[in-house]
Structure formats: C-alpha cells, structure tokens
Amino acid sequence: MIELYWSPRSRSFTTLWLMEESGLPYERVLTDISTGAQKAPDFLKVNPMGKVPALTDGDAALGEAAAICAYIADRYPETKLAPDVTDPRRARYLQWLFFSPGCIEPAIIQIFTKIEIPTSTAAWGSATQVFDVLEAALAKGPWILGEDFSAADVVVGSGLNFAVRLFKMVPSRPAFDAYLARCIARPALQRAEKIAAG
C-alpha cells in the first residue's frame, strides 16, 4: 500500500493532489509538523531530511514533492500522468516537472526576501525571467504539454497556485489566471483541497 506522509498548509499539497489525480489506492499518514513529528526516528527512516511530503510504496521510500510525483507517474504508467520514455515530449515534461522546485520556489523566495542576486549566478536567472518563461509556456495551453494533463501540471500548478492565488506573492497574469482556473476545475484538486482543509 502506498503511504503518503503529509501535513496541511505545506508542500504536501502537491503530492496530495497528485495522488488524487492518480486514482491509486493510498493511505494518508497525517504528520503533525507543529509538534515535530517529522523529526521522529521512524519518520527519518522514510525521509532523512525530516520534511513532508514523504512516501513509501512497499520497500521504496522517498521525499521531495516533485520526486514523489515523478515516481508515481513512472511507477504506475496506467495513471497516464507522464509521457512514455520514448515520447519526444518526455524531455519537456521532465523540464517542467522540476521547474517548480528549481525555479518557481527560488523566485518566490527572492521576491519575498527581496534578496538581490545577480542573474548570472542565480540558478533560476531572475524572478521576472521565471514568470515570463512560465507565462509564455502556459499561454499555449491548455496544459504545460499542450492537450495532455501530466504530473508536471500538478507540480507547476501547485507552485503557481501558492504564488499567485493563495499568497499573492506574484502578480496575476491572464495566462496564469486561465491555467489556474483549469487546475481548480479538476475534481482531483477539489478533493485534495477538501482533504487538506480537514
């Protein structure tokens, strides 16, 4: 049985949404990060970083939201959440799957902290560049790979939802609003939001 270790109001939402999209049976293991439950020895065996989300699937154990999304999409191809490894779209899928933790999250931190980092040394370039590139990709729609929804949409959609809709750290743009509206209309996201709300 797949077990998802999660906590409300955290990056766990990405994996909660992904598991709801997958249609796979799974058990949610609520991990109270306000009490430090994620630092308990048993949890550290699952994710030595002591962070949620984390996932176990039989003998497999891993942390990091995008990695969990990649694992589920690849381990369970029947979910149709990732292009096949022989599909040319696989390259862009992987790029966008890791765009949120590699670019969106650092850009949000840069905006929030107002840290000035030269674009030549920041791995994500600049916050402006991140959101300009993302806007151009999403304007083609309806999903990041065109007509097919994928795990990359879960990861990008979660990051964008956090940045634009929930915390208003990034100014809204028409392409973002339209994309987020499509994400919010998905029954799996609606189920995940109800679960997260308790």
SULDA-V861386 format. One record per residue. N is the residue number from 1. PHI is phi in degrees with one decimal (999 if undefined). PSI is psi in degrees with one decimal (NA if undefined). NEAR is the number of other C-alpha atoms within 12 Angstrom. Layout:
N;PHI;PSI;NEAR + N;PHI;PSI;NEAR
//
This chain:
1;999;132.9;15 + 2;-71.7;132.1;27 + 3;-119.3;125.4;31 + 4;-107.1;115.9;41 + 5;-88.2;123.3;42 + 6;-147.7;168.2;40 + 7;-147.9;140.7;32 + 8;-62.0;157.5;27 + 9;54.6;47.0;26 + 10;-147.1;-179.5;27 + 11;-64.5;-9.0;33 + 12;-58.2;-25.5;40 + 13;-56.5;-37.7;42 + 14;-55.7;-48.0;46 + 15;-76.1;-30.1;50 + 16;-62.1;-46.7;49 + 17;-61.3;-45.5;43 + 18;-58.9;-45.1;48 + 19;-64.6;-36.3;40 + 20;-67.1;-38.2;33 + 21;-65.2;-35.8;34 + 22;-66.4;-31.5;34 + 23;75.8;4.3;22 + 24;-79.8;147.7;26 + 25;-69.4;137.6;17 + 26;-155.8;158.7;23 + 27;-109.9;132.5;18 + 28;-91.1;126.6;29 + 29;-110.8;100.7;24 + 30;-65.9;126.2;28 + 31;-120.4;108.7;29 + 32;-79.0;95.3;23 + 33;-71.5;-16.3;23 + 34;-71.9;-20.0;15 + 35;-103.7;0.2;11 + 36;81.8;19.2;16 + 37;-58.4;-27.9;22 + 38;-74.3;-5.0;29 + 39;-102.5;1.1;21 + 40;-67.5;146.5;19 + 41;-53.6;-40.9;14 + 42;-63.8;-39.4;14 + 43;-69.4;-39.1;32 + 44;-63.4;-20.7;23 + 45;-69.8;-29.1;21 + 46;-82.2;-49.5;29 + 47;-135.5;101.3;29 + 48;-59.8;-17.3;20 + 49;-76.0;-12.7;18 + 50;65.5;42.2;26 + 51;-131.3;154.3;31 + 52;-104.4;150.1;41 + 53;-81.3;163.0;45 + 54;-145.8;160.5;43 + 55;-145.9;141.7;42 + 56;-122.1;145.1;27 + 57;-145.4;91.9;24 + 58;65.4;-124.6;13 + 59;-84.5;-8.7;12 + 60;-83.3;138.6;19 + 61;-143.4;136.8;25 + 62;-158.3;161.2;34 + 63;-121.5;-175.7;34 + 64;78.0;120.1;34 + 65;-56.8;-49.7;41 + 66;-65.6;-36.5;43 + 67;-65.8;-39.6;29 + 68;-63.3;-43.5;43 + 69;-61.4;-44.2;44 + 70;-62.5;-43.8;39 + 71;-60.1;-52.0;32 + 72;-62.0;-45.2;40 + 73;-62.0;-37.2;36 + 74;-83.3;-40.1;24 + 75;-68.8;-29.5;21 + 76;-124.4;75.0;24 + 77;-61.4;-20.3;20 + 78;-63.8;-16.1;16 + 79;-72.5;-18.7;26 + 80;56.1;38.8;23 + 81;-99.6;3.9;35 + 82;-150.3;142.9;39 + 83;-64.8;148.9;29 + 84;-59.3;153.5;21 + 85;-62.3;-18.9;15 + 86;-90.8;-6.9;9 + 87;-79.2;128.4;13 + 88;-57.7;-25.0;13 + 89;-71.3;-11.1;21 + 90;-58.2;-36.9;25 + 91;-61.7;-50.6;18 + 92;-66.4;-36.0;22 + 93;-56.3;-49.5;36 + 94;-63.7;-40.1;34 + 95;-58.2;-49.7;25 + 96;-72.6;-31.3;35 + 97;-58.9;-37.3;39 + 98;-102.3;6.7;29 + 99;-68.6;-37.7;34 + 100;-64.9;-55.0;37 + 101;-69.8;-28.2;30 + 102;-86.7;-24.9;28 + 103;-129.3;-51.8;32 + 104;-63.7;-50.3;40 + 105;-62.1;-45.6;32 + 106;-63.1;-35.3;28 + 107;-65.1;-40.1;36 + 108;-62.8;-44.4;32 + 109;-61.5;-40.5;22 + 110;-61.8;-43.8;26 + 111;-64.8;-47.4;24 + 112;-64.2;-43.7;17 + 113;-88.0;-11.2;13 + 114;58.2;30.3;14 + 115;-75.4;131.4;16 + 116;-92.2;116.6;17 + 117;-125.7;128.0;19 + 118;-57.6;135.5;13 + 119;-61.4;-24.0;17 + 120;-72.9;-20.0;10 + 121;-111.3;-16.8;10 + 122;-78.3;125.9;19 + 123;-59.2;-26.6;21 + 124;-96.0;2.8;28 + 125;81.4;-95.5;23 + 126;-149.2;160.7;29 + 127;-60.0;-41.8;34 + 128;-60.4;-45.9;21 + 129;-62.1;-43.3;18 + 130;-56.2;-49.3;32 + 131;-78.7;-25.5;36 + 132;-67.8;-44.6;24 + 133;-64.4;-43.3;23 + 134;-64.6;-41.6;33 + 135;-59.8;-45.3;29 + 136;-61.5;-39.4;19 + 137;-70.0;-40.7;26 + 138;-75.3;-24.0;31 + 139;-64.1;-23.1;23 + 140;-75.6;-34.8;18 + 141;37.1;-175.8;25 + 142;-74.6;-22.3;23 + 143;-118.6;173.0;33 + 144;-62.5;-27.5;40 + 145;-103.7;14.0;31 + 146;101.8;-119.8;20 + 147;-79.6;-20.0;13 + 148;-101.1;122.5;19 + 149;-70.8;142.2;31 + 150;-145.0;174.8;39 + 151;-58.7;-27.9;48 + 152;-62.9;-34.0;47 + 153;-67.6;-34.2;50 + 154;-63.4;-46.5;50 + 155;-69.1;-48.8;46 + 156;-66.0;-44.4;48 + 157;-61.1;-39.9;45 + 158;-64.3;-45.5;42 + 159;-62.8;-42.6;44 + 160;-70.1;-39.1;44 + 161;-59.2;-44.4;37 + 162;-62.0;-47.3;29 + 163;-73.5;-39.5;31 + 164;-99.1;-53.4;27 + 165;-81.8;-49.0;24 + 166;-80.8;-47.9;17 + 167;-110.1;-3.6;17 + 168;47.8;41.9;17 + 169;-86.1;-22.1;25 + 170;-120.1;130.0;30 + 171;-59.8;141.0;24 + 172;-66.0;150.3;23 + 173;-136.8;152.1;22 + 174;-54.1;-42.4;17 + 175;-65.6;-36.2;27 + 176;-67.1;-45.5;38 + 177;-60.8;-44.6;25 + 178;-65.5;-42.9;24 + 179;-63.9;-47.3;36 + 180;-63.0;-36.6;35 + 181;-61.7;-40.3;22 + 182;-66.3;-40.0;25 + 183;-63.6;-47.3;38 + 184;-63.7;-27.9;25 + 185;-74.8;-11.7;15 + 186;-73.6;128.3;22 + 187;-55.9;-36.2;18 + 188;-64.5;-40.4;26 + 189;-66.0;-40.7;32 + 190;-62.3;-40.7;22 + 191;-64.1;-43.3;22 + 192;-62.1;-40.5;32 + 193;-64.4;-38.2;27 + 194;-66.2;-41.5;16 + 195;-62.6;-46.5;22 + 196;-65.0;-31.2;24 + 197;-75.6;-14.3;14 + 198;86.6;NA;11
//
